[in-house]
Amino acid sequence: MDYLELTAGQPAEKLALADDEREYTYGQLVEEARRLREAADFSQPVFFIHEDSIARQLLYFLAYSGTPTVPVIATQASRRQQFDVTNIPKAACMGVMTSGSTGKSKLLWRSYKSWADFFPEQNRIFGVDKDTVIFCQGSLAFTGNLNIYMGVLAAGGTLVATERFRPRHWLQCMEAYRVNALYLIPSKLLLLPKFMTQPNARVRSIISGSQSMGRQEADRLLAVFPKTEITLYYGASELNYITYIKDKDMTDDRTVIGRPFAGVRISVRQEEIFIDTPYHVEGIALPFSLKDRGYVDAEGRLHFLGRTDDICSVNGRKVSAAKVAAALTELAQVEEAAVLSLHVDDADVLTAFVGAARDYSKQQLVKLLRERLEDYELPKQFVFLPRLPRNESGKIDKLVLRRLLE
């Protein structure tokens, strides 16, 4: 079994995908992918997919899935990198890439079962079934997008997709196809209420990840999507899904990222999170650490405290850059923020990058942050930008921000 055969098991006449260019029924999607497979050259071990079109990315992925040549949908950043493709695991049916938001992208290998065996469970948690019509935005090089696509196709649902970063266009697509589910990262989801003139009672499921979300953000979405259930997940390219939390369980504590998915076990050693799961990439030892920090509370919920490399030393005291960034985004009118440290004269100096917060001056931000942070945690420098740079996965691109500092 491969992803093409999985897709071929659905009713041929049903709409599978509508993107910026055209619509595909399941039958058309399978027919086109099979045509590409028949014309393919399988002499190379890997086929890097460099298509910009979402539909073409998907078609080539389906065409090469389960063949002697392993498909990899390349990120924009990775197209300039060279990768070692000489030791591909025998079980690999696809390659996936990490986001590269803090360094170079890594190429990882996945077996078919590492995703497909988990589709029933993730679809149950996310509320995805054959009646799902889900809206997604962005490239399939973002592993989260590709996984959701495959999960929806496995369930026999319909995908509505666009590359365009235009919330008004998103709403038009949602209306045209009577969308009843959304898959967007929180920063994109929270753009929608600004452009909506009335509530949308059709959307019954919102799936989100890659960023934090708390009670206030959930309430803003529930005000315009009153019949929906929000599921926020914590996951990684290396491990698939790890924990999830529903909107009814969200609090003002944005560090809470929920309880483990079925089959996933979590342990914490000296604030470092370790994961044991059968749904991982090839060639890693378990339990595996993503170098994320956190703890499990008395109710069994995991709290995310940032990455281990987010910790810096300011005047001999440890400071979490993630904590400072979270304090900024809790302020009204601050939609996004990132905090980096720069080593100057044998000490770390914090710089905060703030997006869409023109109403604040540095002095005002410092005054407000003093209510939430200790003096030694306050950034020394603030950089105001209309929008923070992001990669294909929607994560803030800290490499671009660091270049601004340097």
WOTAFEN-V495130 format. One record per pair of residues at least 4 apart in sequence whose ideal C-beta (glycine too) atoms are under 8 Angstrom apart, sorted by sequence separation. I is the first residue (numbers start at 1). J is the second residue. D is the distance in whole Angstrom. If there is no record, write none. Layout:
I&J&D + I&J&D
This chain:
1&5&5 + 2&6&7 + 3&7&6 + 4&8&6 + 5&9&7 + 10&14&6 + 18&22&8 + 24&28&5 + 25&29&7 + 26&30&6 + 27&31&6 + 28&32&6 + 29&33&6 + 30&34&6 + 31&35&6 + 32&36&7 + 33&37&6 + 34&38&6 + 35&39&7 + 36&40&6 + 52&56&8 + 53&57&7 + 54&58&6 + 55&59&6 + 56&60&6 + 57&61&6 + 58&62&6 + 59&63&6 + 60&64&6 + 61&65&6 + 63&67&8 + 74&78&5 + 75&79&7 + 77&81&7 + 88&92&5 + 100&104&6 + 110&114&5 + 112&116&5 + 113&117&5 + 114&118&8 + 115&119&7 + 118&122&6 + 119&123&6 + 120&124&6 + 121&125&7 + 122&126&6 + 123&127&8 + 128&132&5 + 138&142&6 + 141&145&8 + 142&146&7 + 143&147&6 + 144&148&6 + 145&149&6 + 146&150&6 + 147&151&6 + 148&152&6 + 149&153&6 + 150&154&6 + 151&155&7 + 153&157&7 + 166&170&7 + 167&171&7 + 168&172&7 + 169&173&6 + 170&174&6 + 171&175&6 + 172&176&6 + 173&177&6 + 175&179&8 + 184&188&4 + 185&189&7 + 186&190&6 + 187&191&7 + 188&192&8 + 191&195&7 + 192&196&6 + 196&200&7 + 213&217&5 + 214&218&7 + 215&219&6 + 216&220&7 + 217&221&7 + 218&222&6 + 219&223&6 + 220&224&8 + 221&225&6 + 222&226&6 + 235&239&7 + 236&240&8 + 245&249&5 + 246&250&8 + 260&264&4 + 268&272&7 + 280&284&6 + 284&288&5 + 296&300&6 + 297&301&5 + 306&310&4 + 313&317&7 + 319&323&8 + 320&324&7 + 321&325&6 + 322&326&6 + 323&327&7 + 324&328&7 + 325&329&7 + 326&330&6 + 327&331&8 + 330&334&8 + 343&347&7 + 344&348&8 + 360&364&5 + 361&365&7 + 362&366&6 + 363&367&6 + 364&368&6 + 365&369&6 + 366&370&7 + 368&372&8 + 369&373&5 + 373&377&4 + 374&378&8 + 390&394&5 + 391&395&6 + 397&401&7 + 398&402&6 + 399&403&7 + 400&404&7 + 401&405&7 + 402&406&6 + 1&6&6 + 18&23&5 + 24&29&4 + 51&56&4 + 64&69&6 + 74&79&5 + 78&83&8 + 100&105&4 + 110&115&6 + 123&128&4 + 127&132&8 + 140&145&5 + 141&146&8 + 152&157&4 + 164&169&5 + 174&179&4 + 184&189&5 + 208&213&6 + 213&218&6 + 235&240&6 + 245&250&6 + 251&256&6 + 260&265&7 + 268&273&6 + 269&274&6 + 296&301&7 + 306&311&8 + 313&318&6 + 314&319&5 + 319&324&7 + 329&334&6 + 343&348&6 + 344&349&5 + 360&365&5 + 370&375&7 + 373&378&6 + 390&395&6 + 396&401&7 + 10&16&7 + 17&23&7 + 18&24&8 + 51&57&5 + 64&70&7 + 65&71&6 + 99&105&7 + 100&106&8 + 122&128&8 + 123&129&7 + 128&134&7 + 139&145&7 + 140&146&5 + 152&158&8 + 153&159&7 + 164&170&8 + 173&179&7 + 222&228&7 + 235&241&4 + 236&242&7 + 250&256&7 + 260&266&6 + 267&273&8 + 268&274&7 + 280&286&7 + 296&302&6 + 297&303&6 + 312&318&8 + 313&319&7 + 328&334&5 + 329&335&7 + 342&348&7 + 343&349&8 + 354&360&7 + 390&396&6 + 391&397&5 + 17&24&5 + 40&47&8 + 49&56&8 + 64&71&4 + 98&105&6 + 138&145&6 + 152&159&6 + 162&169&6 + 182&189&7 + 221&228&7 + 234&241&8 + 235&242&5 + 249&256&8 + 266&273&7 + 267&274&5 + 295&302&8 + 296&303&7 + 311&318&5 + 312&319&6 + 329&336&7 + 341&348&4 + 342&349&5 + 389&396&7 + 390&397&6 + 15&23&6 + 16&24&5 + 24&32&7 + 49&57&6 + 63&71&8 + 97&105&5 + 98&106&5 + 162&170&7 + 174&182&8 + 222&230&7 + 233&241&5 + 234&242&5 + 266&274&7 + 280&288&7 + 294&302&6 + 295&303&5 + 311&319&7 + 329&337&5 + 341&349&7 + 357&365&8 + 360&368&8 + 369&377&8 + 370&378&7 + 388&396&5 + 389&397&4 + 7&16&7 + 15&24&8 + 16&25&6 + 51&60&6 + 97&106&7 + 136&145&6 + 140&149&7 + 221&230&6 + 233&242&8 + 234&243&5 + 249&258&7 + 266&275&6 + 267&276&8 + 277&286&7 + 294&303&5 + 311&320&6 + 312&321&6 + 328&337&4 + 341&350&6 + 342&351&6 + 369&378&6 + 388&397&8 + 15&25&6 + 16&26&4 + 61&71&5 + 97&107&6 + 98&108&7 + 149&159&6 + 233&243&7 + 234&244&7 + 265&275&7 + 266&276&8 + 276&286&5 + 294&304&5 + 295&305&7 + 310&320&6 + 311&321&8 + 340&350&8 + 341&351&8 + 369&379&8 + 14&25&6 + 15&26&8 + 49&60&5 + 60&71&7 + 96&107&8 + 97&108&7 + 162&173&6 + 233&244&5 + 245&256&6 + 264&275&7 + 265&276&4 + 275&286&8 + 276&287&4 + 293&304&8 + 294&305&5 + 310&321&4 + 328&339&8 + 339&350&6 + 340&351&5 + 354&365&7 + 389&400&4 + 13&25&6 + 14&26&5 + 16&28&8 + 17&29&6 + 49&61&6 + 61&73&6 + 95&107&5 + 96&108&5 + 136&148&6 + 218&230&6 + 232&244&7 + 245&257&6 + 246&258&8 + 264&276&7 + 265&277&7 + 275&287&6 + 276&288&8 + 292&304&6 + 293&305&4 + 310&322&5 + 325&337&5 + 339&351&7 + 366&378&6 + 389&401&7 + 12&25&6 + 13&26&8 + 16&29&5 + 47&60&7 + 60&73&8 + 95&108&7 + 96&109&8 + 136&149&7 + 160&173&5 + 231&244&6 + 232&245&5 + 245&258&3 + 264&277&5 + 274&287&4 + 275&288&5 + 292&305&8 + 293&306&6 + 325&338&6 + 339&352&5 + 340&353&7 + 352&365&8 + 388&401&7 + 12&26&5 + 13&27&6 + 95&109&6 + 96&110&6 + 134&148&7 + 160&174&7 + 231&245&8 + 243&257&5 + 244&258&5 + 245&259&7 + 263&277&6 + 274&288&7 + 275&289&8 + 292&306&7 + 293&307&7 + 306&320&5 + 325&339&5 + 338&352&8 + 339&353&7 + 11&26&6 + 12&27&3 + 49&64&8 + 94&109&8 + 95&110&7 + 206&221&6 + 231&246&6 + 243&258&4 + 244&259&7 + 263&278&6 + 264&279&8 + 274&289&5 + 275&290&7 + 292&307&6 + 293&308&6 + 305&320&6 + 306&321&7 + 307&322&7 + 324&339&5 + 337&352&6 + 338&353&5 + 10&26&4 + 57&73&5 + 94&110&5 + 230&246&7 + 231&247&8 + 243&259&6 + 263&279&7 + 273&289&7 + 291&307&6 + 292&308&7 + 306&322&3 + 337&353&7 + 47&64&5 + 92&109&4 + 93&110&7 + 160&177&5 + 189&206&7 + 213&230&8 + 229&246&6 + 230&247&4 + 243&260&5 + 244&261&6 + 272&289&6 + 273&290&7 + 290&307&8 + 291&308&5 + 293&310&8 + 305&322&7 + 306&323&7 + 322&339&8 + 337&354&5 + 365&382&6 + 8&26&8 + 12&30&7 + 70&88&6 + 91&109&8 + 92&110&7 + 93&111&6 + 94&112&8 + 134&152&6 + 229&247&7 + 232&250&7 + 242&260&7 + 243&261&7 + 291&309&7 + 293&311&8 + 305&323&7 + 321&339&4 + 336&354&8 + 337&355&7 + 7&26&6 + 78&97&6 + 92&111&7 + 93&112&4 + 158&177&7 + 160&179&6 + 189&208&6 + 206&225&7 + 213&232&5 + 242&261&7 + 272&291&7 + 273&292&5 + 321&340&7 + 336&355&4 + 89&109&5 + 91&111&4 + 132&152&6 + 212&232&8 + 230&250&8 + 241&261&5 + 267&287&6 + 272&292&7 + 273&293&7 + 321&341&6 + 334&354&6 + 335&355&6 + 336&356&7 + 337&357&8 + 362&382&5 + 88&109&6 + 91&112&8 + 167&188&8 + 171&192&7 + 182&203&6 + 243&264&7 + 272&293&6 + 273&294&5 + 334&355&8 + 335&356&4 + 383&404&7 + 7&29&6 + 8&30&5 + 47&69&5 + 49&71&6 + 70&92&5 + 72&94&7 + 75&97&5 + 78&100&7 + 85&107&8 + 89&111&8 + 170&192&7 + 180&202&5 + 181&203&7 + 184&206&8 + 186&208&5 + 203&225&5 + 206&228&5 + 208&230&7 + 242&264&6 + 265&287&7 + 271&293&5 + 319&341&8 + 334&356&7 + 335&357&7 + 7&30&6 + 36&59&6 + 40&63&6 + 45&68&8 + 46&69&7 + 47&70&7 + 49&72&7 + 70&93&7 + 71&94&6 + 72&95&4 + 74&97&7 + 77&100&5 + 81&104&6 + 84&107&8 + 128&151&6 + 132&155&6 + 134&157&6 + 136&159&6 + 179&202&7 + 180&203&6 + 181&204&7 + 182&205&7 + 185&208&6 + 204&227&6 + 205&228&6 + 206&229&7 + 208&231&7 + 209&232&6 + 234&257&4 + 241&264&7 + 243&266&7 + 271&294&7 + 333&356&8 + 334&357&5 + 36&60&6 + 40&64&7 + 45&69&6 + 46&70&5 + 47&71&5 + 48&72&5 + 49&73&5 + 50&74&5 + 70&94&6 + 71&95&7 + 72&96&7 + 73&97&8 + 75&99&8 + 81&105&6 + 83&107&5 + 128&152&6 + 133&157&7 + 134&158&7 + 136&160&7 + 137&161&7 + 139&163&7 + 157&181&8 + 167&191&4 + 171&195&6 + 178&202&6 + 179&203&7 + 180&204&5 + 181&205&4 + 182&206&5 + 183&207&5 + 184&208&6 + 185&209&7 + 186&210&8 + 187&211&6 + 199&223&7 + 200&224&6 + 201&225&8 + 203&227&7 + 204&228&6 + 205&229&6 + 206&230&5 + 207&231&5 + 208&232&5 + 209&233&4 + 234&258&7 + 242&266&7 + 271&295&6 + 328&352&6 + 333&357&6 + 42&67&6 + 44&69&6 + 45&70&7 + 46&71&8 + 47&72&7 + 49&74&6 + 70&95&6 + 72&97&7 + 75&100&7 + 126&151&8 + 130&155&6 + 132&157&4 + 133&158&5 + 134&159&6 + 135&160&5 + 136&161&5 + 137&162&6 + 138&163&7 + 167&192&6 + 171&196&7 + 180&205&7 + 181&206&7 + 182&207&7 + 183&208&7 + 185&210&5 + 186&211&5 + 199&224&5 + 200&225&6 + 201&226&6 + 202&227&8 + 203&228&5 + 204&229&7 + 206&231&7 + 208&233&7 + 209&234&7 + 222&247&7 + 232&257&7 + 233&258&8 + 4&30&7 + 7&33&8 + 33&59&5 + 37&63&4 + 42&68&5 + 43&69&8 + 46&72&6 + 48&74&5 + 129&155&5 + 130&156&4 + 131&157&7 + 132&158&7 + 134&160&7 + 135&161&8 + 137&163&8 + 174&200&7 + 181&207&7 + 185&211&5 + 186&212&7 + 199&225&7 + 201&227&5 + 205&231&7 + 207&233&7 + 209&235&6 + 221&247&8 + 232&258&7 + 268&294&6 + 324&350&6 + 328&354&6 + 331&357&8 + 333&359&5 + 334&360&7 + 358&384&7 + 32&59&5 + 36&63&4 + 37&64&7 + 40&67&7 + 42&69&5 + 66&93&6 + 77&104&8 + 78&105&4 + 128&155&5 + 129&156&8 + 130&157&6 + 133&160&6 + 137&164&8 + 167&194&7 + 168&195&5 + 186&213&5 + 190&217&6 + 193&220&6 + 199&226&5 + 268&295&6 + 293&320&8 + 325&352&7 + 333&360&7 + 350&377&8 + 352&379&4 + 357&384&6 + 41&69&8 + 65&93&6 + 77&105&6 + 123&151&6 + 129&157&7 + 137&165&7 + 167&195&5 + 193&221&7 + 196&224&5 + 268&296&6 + 324&352&7 + 350&378&7 + 351&379&6 + 354&382&6 + 4&33&5 + 29&58&8 + 33&62&4 + 34&63&7 + 40&69&7 + 50&79&6 + 65&94&6 + 78&107&8 + 122&151&6 + 123&152&8 + 128&157&6 + 174&203&8 + 192&221&8 + 218&247&4 + 273&302&7 + 312&341&4 + 319&348&8 + 321&350&7 + 331&360&8 + 350&379&4 + 351&380&7 + 352&381&7 + 354&383&7 + 355&384&8 + 4&34&7 + 29&59&7 + 33&63&5 + 37&67&7 + 75&105&6 + 190&220&6 + 193&223&7 + 266&296&6 + 350&380&6 + 351&381&4 + 352&382&5 + 353&383&5 + 354&384&5 + 355&385&5 + 356&386&7 + 24&55&7 + 48&79&8 + 119&150&7 + 123&154&7 + 186&217&6 + 190&221&7 + 193&224&5 + 273&304&8 + 319&350&7 + 349&380&5 + 350&381&8 + 351&382&7 + 352&383&7 + 354&385&7 + 355&386&7 + 356&387&7 + 21&53&6 + 30&62&8 + 115&147&6 + 119&151&5 + 123&155&5 + 189&221&6 + 192&224&7 + 218&250&5 + 315&347&7 + 349&381&7 + 351&383&6 + 353&385&6 + 355&387&5 + 4&37&7 + 20&53&8 + 22&55&7 + 29&62&7 + 61&94&7 + 137&170&6 + 242&275&6 + 314&347&7 + 355&388&4 + 19&53&7 + 20&54&7 + 21&55&6 + 116&150&8 + 271&305&7 + 313&347&7 + 314&348&6 + 331&365&7 + 19&54&5 + 72&107&7 + 115&150&6 + 119&154&5 + 135&170&7 + 148&183&5 + 215&250&5 + 242&277&7 + 313&348&5 + 314&349&8 + 353&388&6 + 19&55&5 + 115&151&8 + 119&155&7 + 214&250&6 + 215&251&5 + 216&252&7 + 239&275&5 + 266&302&6 + 272&308&6 + 312&348&4 + 314&350&7 + 46&83&8 + 213&250&7 + 214&251&7 + 215&252&5 + 240&277&7 + 257&294&8 + 328&365&7 + 331&368&6 + 17&55&6 + 116&154&7 + 135&173&6 + 145&183&8 + 214&252&6 + 239&277&6 + 241&279&8 + 312&350&7 + 331&369&8 + 46&85&5 + 70&109&7 + 135&174&5 + 144&183&8 + 214&253&7 + 240&279&4 + 255&294&8 + 45&85&5 + 214&254&4 + 239&279&7 + 240&280&7 + 339&379&6 + 17&58&7 + 45&86&8 + 213&254&7 + 239&280&5 + 256&297&8 + 259&300&6 + 328&369&7 + 46&88&7 + 135&177&8 + 212&254&4 + 238&280&6 + 239&281&8 + 259&301&6 + 260&302&7 + 327&369&6 + 330&372&7 + 45&88&6 + 99&142&8 + 182&225&8 + 212&255&7 + 238&281&5 + 258&301&6 + 259&302&7 + 97&141&7 + 133&177&6 + 135&179&5 + 237&281&7 + 257&301&8 + 258&302&7 + 133&178&6 + 134&179&7 + 212&257&7 + 256&301&5 + 257&302&5 + 324&369&8 + 327&372&4 + 66&112&7 + 97&143&7 + 133&179&5 + 134&180&8 + 135&181&7 + 186&232&8 + 238&284&6 + 256&302&8 + 257&303&7 + 327&373&6 + 65&112&8 + 96&143&5 + 133&180&5 + 134&181&4 + 135&182&5 + 136&183&5 + 137&184&6 + 256&303&6 + 257&304&5 + 132&180&7 + 133&181&7 + 134&182&7 + 135&183&7 + 136&184&7 + 255&303&4 + 353&401&5 + 46&95&7 + 131&180&7 + 132&181&5 + 134&183&6 + 135&184&8 + 239&288&6 + 255&304&6 + 324&373&6 + 96&146&7 + 238&288&6 + 253&303&8 + 255&305&6 + 323&373&8 + 338&388&6 + 137&188&6 + 239&290&7 + 336&387&8 + 337&388&8 + 353&404&8 + 238&290&7 + 336&388&5 + 128&181&7 + 324&377&6 + 127&181&7 + 236&290&5 + 323&377&7 + 324&378&8 + 351&405&6 + 7&62&6 + 126&181&8 + 324&379&6 + 245&301&7 + 319&376&7 + 3&61&7 + 4&62&5 + 243&301&8 + 319&377&5 + 338&396&5 + 340&398&6 + 3&62&6 + 4&63&7 + 148&207&7 + 243&302&5 + 317&376&5 + 242&302&8 + 336&396&7 + 338&398&6 + 4&65&6 + 5&66&7 + 315&376&6 + 340&401&6 + 3&65&4 + 4&66&7 + 314&376&5 + 340&402&6 + 2&65&5 + 3&66&7 + 76&139&8 + 78&141&8 + 314&377&7 + 338&401&6 + 342&405&6 + 2&66&2 + 75&139&7 + 1&66&8 + 2&67&8 + 76&141&7 + 144&209&6 + 340&405&7 + 73&139&7 + 75&141&4 + 144&210&7 + 73&140&5 + 74&141&6 + 75&142&8 + 73&141&5 + 234&302&7 + 234&304&7 + 134&205&8 + 255&326&8 + 254&326&6 + 73&146&7 + 132&205&7 + 134&207&8 + 254&330&8 + 127&204&7 + 128&205&7 + 127&205&4 + 61&140&7 + 126&205&6 + 128&207&8 + 126&207&5 + 57&139&7 + 58&140&6 + 57&140&4 + 57&141&7 + 54&139&7 + 61&146&7 + 54&140&6 + 52&139&8 + 3&93&8 + 2&93&6 + 58&149&6 + 144&235&7 + 212&304&7 + 147&240&7 + 143&237&5 + 127&229&6 + 127&231&7 + 126&231&6 + 55&161&8 + 125&231&6 + 54&161&5 + 54&162&8 + 3&112&7 + 54&163&6 + 2&112&6 + 6&116&7 + 53&163&8 + 1&112&7 + 52&163&7 + 3&116&8 + 212&326&7 + 1&116&7 + 122&241&6 + 125&244&6 + 118&240&6 + 118&241&7 + 115&240&7 + 114&240&7 + 26&153&8 + 108&237&6 + 26&156&8 + 108&238&6 + 106&237&8 + 125&261&7 + 16&153&7 + 99&237&8 + 98&237&5 + 122&261&7 + 18&158&7 + 97&237&7 + 98&238&8 + 121&261&6 + 17&158&7 + 18&159&7 + 19&160&8 + 20&161&8 + 96&237&5 + 121&262&5 + 14&156&7 + 16&158&6 + 17&159&5 + 18&160&5 + 19&161&5 + 20&162&5 + 121&263&7 + 10&153&7 + 15&158&5 + 16&159&7 + 17&160&8 + 18&161&7 + 19&162&7 + 20&163&6 + 118&261&8 + 6&150&8 + 14&158&7 + 17&161&7 + 19&163&8 + 20&164&7 + 11&156&7 + 118&263&8 + 190&335&7 + 7&153&5 + 10&156&5 + 3&150&6 + 6&153&7 + 6&154&6 + 187&335&7 + 187&336&6 + 3&153&8 + 18&173&8 + 18&177&6 + 117&278&8 + 118&279&5 + 117&279&7 + 114&278&8 + 115&279&7 + 114&279&5 + 114&280&6 + 114&281&7 + 114&282&8 + 110&281&5 + 111&282&6 + 109&281&6 + 110&282&7 + 108&281&4 + 109&282&4 + 108&282&8 + 109&283&7 + 210&393&6 + 211&394&7 + 210&394&6 + 211&395&8 + 96&281&7 + 210&395&6 + 92&282&6 + 91&282&6 + 89&282&4 + 89&283&6 + 188&394&7 + 102&309&8 + 187&394&7 + 185&393&8 + 185&394&4 + 144&393&6 + 142&392&5 + 143&393&7 + 141&392&5 + 142&393&4 + 142&394&7 + 139&392&5 + 138&392&6 + 138&393&8 + 138&394&7 + 101&391&5 + 100&391&7 + 99&391&5 + 101&393&7 + 99&392&7 + 99&393&4 + 101&395&4 + 101&396&7 + 99&395&5 + 101&397&5 + 102&398&5 + 103&399&7 + 101&398&6 + 102&399&7 + 101&399&7 + 100&399&8 + 77&391&7 + 76&391&8 + 75&391&7 + 76&392&6 + 75&392&5
